[in-house]
Amino acid sequence: MSGDTHDIGLDTAHPAILEIREALGELTLIADPERIVDLCAYLKSEQQFIRLSAVTAVDWYPAEPRFEVVYLLHSIERNRRVRVKCRLATNATGANPEIESVTGVWRGANWYEREVFDMYGIRFRNHPGLQRILMPVDWEGYPLRKDYPVHGYKYSYPSDKQ
């Protein structure tokens, strides 16, 4: 892919890019999760995607790879957007999937990554303070996973105890 430039003017030659999809004028880059920080730094510094609009995830259960972490980037200078997806499989031990934190590239990724961790259980290595942000600290499970019970687990709040 060396030197490839798409119709929207984005150089897609970075080695972390595994696949490129374009639909309705929007570009999606499927990236190697082991190289996400390097790719994001490149997109920010070399391609002017200085704004991280969101980080979210998708659970494709029961398919593998089960999870996708999705980064939505915006170039204000170019008035362009790009979506970067990293596919994460559950490992053999059943432990939560992991990906490197991009907080070193965009400080604003901090709370987005915490939300993804809280709702999906995806861990972000080297995150400055990875902890629950929406659910109580002692909550068990991850509510946006497809295998989470529809009505949730029975949970007693401390204020319910009389």
Number of C-alpha atoms within 10 A of each C-alpha: 12 9 9 12 12 12 10 15 11 17 16 20 12 16 13 19 20 13 13 13 10 13 7 5 11 12 19 19 20 19 20 17 19 13 15 21 18 15 21 23 18 15 22 19 12 12 17 19 23 19 15 20 14 16 23 17 22 17 18 13 12 10 9 12 15 17 23 20 21 20 24 17 22 21 17 12 10 13 10 17 19 20 18 21 25 23 19 20 16 15 11 6 6 8 11 14 18 19 19 16 20 24 18 16 19 15 11 16 20 19 18 18 27 23 22 23 23 24 20 24 20 24 21 21 12 13 17 12 11 18 16 18 16 10 15 10 10 7 13 11 17 19 19 17 18 15 12 13 12 9 7 11 12 6 9 8 9 7 6 7 6 4
